[in-house]
Amino acid sequence: MSASAILKCWLAALLLAAGCAQAEPVRLIFAGDVMLDDGPGRAIASGRDPLAPFAAALAAADYRIGNLECSVATVGRAIDHKIYTFRAHPRVMNVLRGRFDALGVANNHSGDYGQAAFLQTLSLLDQNGIAAFGGGRDLAHAHAPLWIERKGLRIAVLGYDEFKPRAFEAGPDWAGVAWSEDSQVIADIRAARAAGADLVIPFMHWGWEREPEPSERQRQLARTMIDAGAAMVIGGHPHVTQGAEYYKGRLIVYSLGNFVFDGFETAETRHGWLLRLTVDRRGLIGWDTLAAEMDAEGTPHPVPGALTPCGQSGDEAVRLCRNR
């Protein structure tokens, strides 16, 4: 090898090392369904805090994300054709503020009280310093990534719903959620990468309720998203946890289950995971899940000693770690 070639290799190595040094690991948290009407809403109205049992875990992360499974508003009217509709009082923002940095709104309950309530929800989140993604005042805003910039790392999180009703999908000039169409999802992932995202993470609202295993549709779409450039895929909606696996060395967590939610009677539906990720520019370094058991009011409680999925970079199989 010539002296000039050696010099070029040496400079390239220095630049690579400098780039890695600039991006320290970032700790992310993803929570499952957060529904603050009914039992959790009554607890908040009485001055209690459903998120208090996990306050320390949430505070330890650099960025916290959840799925907001209700509107937060004083306006609107419950739509007629749904069995369950959820609308929380704006006082719940006192609990969410400082606990979550962003909340996904791409789900089947964001439109329960119509567009006016949905828009008020977006406004309240913004006023309280909480970013919303997976929905917006029009189609472009609904599909825009949530950009996370921490410690020199740029992460794009995308939110999609593919559980009925599709009637609340955003349009060119009307508010709603981002619907999961394969071609659009792939285009959004590629656009985020082209816009400078080091990592792209789709956060999906998908699957069949109360089914402990992911559907073939979920498996197919997760692989399609990773093939398109997603660093990992995270999901929710089924109200139960659905396991985790790797595809081409990249993590898929199919469903985190419930996090704050009442009205469920079985052990499976009262159980959820809080997902903790450590990432850098190269991707996932390590991850684990904390068990959350909901009481009758929907408040989640840690379960010390529980065995839940975990792993690290280079793992070929999901392991079980004991919760502390």
N, C-alpha and C positions, 0 to 999 in steps of 0.2 A: 504494500500500500504506500502511495506517495505521501510526502510530508504534507501537501495541501489537503489530501483526503483525510489524513489523520487529524489535521487541524479542524476540518469541517465537522468530523464526528465528535471531536472534543467540544466544540462550540454547541453543537446540537444537544449533547448530553447536559451541558451547563444550562441551556435554555429550558430543557425538559425538567431539570431539577428545580430551577427557579419557579417554573409554572406550578409544579406540584407543591412547592413550599408556600406559594401564595394562597392555595386553596386548602385550608385546614378542614378536617372533618366537620360535618354539620349533622346535628341530631334533630331528626324529624319525628313527630308523633302523628299518627292517623287514628281517629276514633270512628266507630260505627255510627248507627242512627242516634241522633240527639233530638228527642221529641219533648218539648217543654210545655205542652198543654196538659190537661187532665191532672193526674197525680203529681208529676213534677211541677206543673204550674201552681197547684194548690200549695205544695211545699214552699215554693218561692214566695207566694203571696203571704204565707204565714211567717216569713222571715228566715226560712231555712235555705240551705245551699246544697242542691243535689250533686254538685261537682266537688264539694269539699273533701270527700274521701280520696279523691285522686289529685288533689291540688298539688302535692309535692311532685308527683310524677309529671304532671303537665308543666310545672314551673321549671323542671330540669332540662326541658328541650329547648332548642334554638327556635323552633317553629312548630305550631300546633294546628292541625287541620281536623275537621269533623264534617259529618253530613247532617245538615239542619233539616230534620224530617217534619217541618211544619212551617207555616207562615208566622210572622210576628207582626201583629197589626191590630188596629181597632176598627178598621173598615172592612167592607166586603160582606158577601153572603155565601154560606156554604152551598157548593154546587149540589144538584139534586141526585145525580146518578151514582154517588159513592156511598158505601156503607160507613166508612170512617173518614172524618174530616178533622183536621187539626189547625187551630189558630191560637198561638200563645199571646199573652199580654206583653206590651213593650217593657214591663218591669223585669222581664227575664234577661234583658240586656245587662243588668247589673251582675248577673251570674256569669254570662258569656264573656264580658269585657275583661281582658287581662288573662283569660284562660285559653281562648282560641285566637289565633292570628287570622285564620281564614275558615270559612264554612262553605261547603258545597251545597248548591241549591238544585242540582240536577237530580230530581227525584219525583216520585208520583204523588207527593203531598204538597209541593210548593204552590200548586195552583188550586188548592182546596177552596179558597175563598176568593178566587178570581184575580184579575190583573191588578186591581187597585190595592189589594192586600199584599200581593207579591211585590209591587213597586214600593209600598211602604216598608216592607221587610228589607229590601235592598237599601233604602234610604237610612233605616235605623242601624243596619250593620255598618254602613259607611260612617255615620255620625259617631259610632262607638269604636272606630278604628279597627273594624273587622272586615277583611276583604271577602267578597262573594265571588264565586266562580261556578261555571256550569249553567249559568242563566244570566239574563240581563234584559235591558229595555228593548233589544232587538237581536236579530240573528247574529250579527257580527260580535256584539258584546257577549252573547251567550257562549260563543265558541272561542272567545279570547282566553289565552292561558292565564292562570294565576302565576305571576312571576315571583319567585323567591330568590333574593340575592343576599347571601350570607357568606362571610369569610372568603370572598373571592369566587364563590360558586354561584352559578345561575341555574336555577331549577324551574322548569315549566310544569305545572300541574293542570291537567285537563279534566273536566267533569262531564259525564254523559248519563242520561237516563234511557233505559230501553224497556221500562215496565209501564204498561198502560195506566192512565189514558194518555195517548199521544196528542190529545187535543190541546195540551198546554205547551206544545213546542213553540219556541220563538220563531218569528217570521221577519221578513225584511224591514218592517216598520211596526212591529208589535212585540210586546214583552213575552217572555216565556223561558223555557229551559232548552238546553242543548240536547237534541235527540241523537241517539247512537245509530248512525248509518255508517256502515263499514268504510265506504269510500271517503266520506267526510272525516271520519276519525283518522284514517291513514293520512289524509291531506293535512289535517291539523298537527299531527305528530311531526310530519316532515317539515311543515312550516315553522314549528317551534324550534326544531333543530337548526333550520336555516337562519332563524333569527338569533341564534347564539346560545341556545340552551345547552348546558353541559349534560343535563339529565332531563328526560321527559317522563312524567309519571301520570298515566291515566287513572282516574278515580271513578270507578264504574258503579252504577246503580242497576243491578241486573239479577237474573236468576229467578227461580221459583221459591215462593215463601215456604218456610219450614222444611225445606229439602236439605238434608245434611251433606249431600254431595253436589258439586257443580254439574250443570248440564253440559251436554256436548257443545251447545252453542257458546257457553262461557269459555270452555277450553279452546274452541276454535278461534274465537275472537281474541282471547288473551295472546295466543301464539301469533295471530296476525299483527297485533299491535307491537309485539316485541320484534317481529320480523321487519316492521316499518321503522323501528328505531327507539321504541320505548325502553327505558332502563329497567322498569319493573311495572307490574300491574296490581292495583289494589281495588277491592270491591266491597259492596255491601248490598243490602236490601232484603235478603231472605229471612231476617229476624233470627237466624241461627248462624253459627260459625260453619265454614265449609272447607277448612283445611288449606294447606299451602303446598307449593311444589316449585321446582325450578324447570325452566325451559331455556335451553342454550345458555345455561349458567345464570339466568335472570329470574328473579323472584316473582311468583304470582301468589297473592293471598286472595282467595276467591270471595270470602265474605268475613267481615269482622263481627257480624252479628249486631245486636243492640248494645248501646252504651248507656243512654238515659231514656227509659221507656217503661210505661206501665201497661197493664191490661193483658199481660201474658201469664199463663198458668203453668206451662211445662218448664222443667229444668233447662231444657235446651234453649228455649226462647228467652229465658232470664239470664242467659250466659253470653258474654261477649269478650272480645279481645281489644286491648289498647295496643296498637302496633308501634314499636319504637325502632327507628332506622338510624344507622350511622352511615353517611355517604360522603364521598369526595368526587373529584372530577372523573375518576375512573369508573365510578359506579358504587355499588353496595359494598360496604366494609363488613357490617354485621347487623343483626336484627334479632329482636325477640318480641314476645307478646306477653302482656300482663292480663291475667284473668279478671273479669269484672262480673260480679253477681248482683243482679238487681233485686231490690226488695219489693214489697207490694206497692210502694209508691213510685217505683221506677228509679230510685237512687242506686247507683252502682257502688259496690264495695269491693276492695281488693281481696284476693284469696291467697294469703301466704302459703307457700308449699305446693301450690297447684303446678302441674306439669303442662306447659303450653309450648307451641311451636317456636323454634328459634333456629338460627344458622349464622353463617359468616361467609365471606368471600372465599370461593373455591370449594364450598361444600357441594357434594353431589346429591345429598339427601337431607331432608328436613329433620332436625333433631328435636328433642324435648328438653326444655330447661325448667328448673324449679323456680317458681316465683319467690321473691324475697319480700 
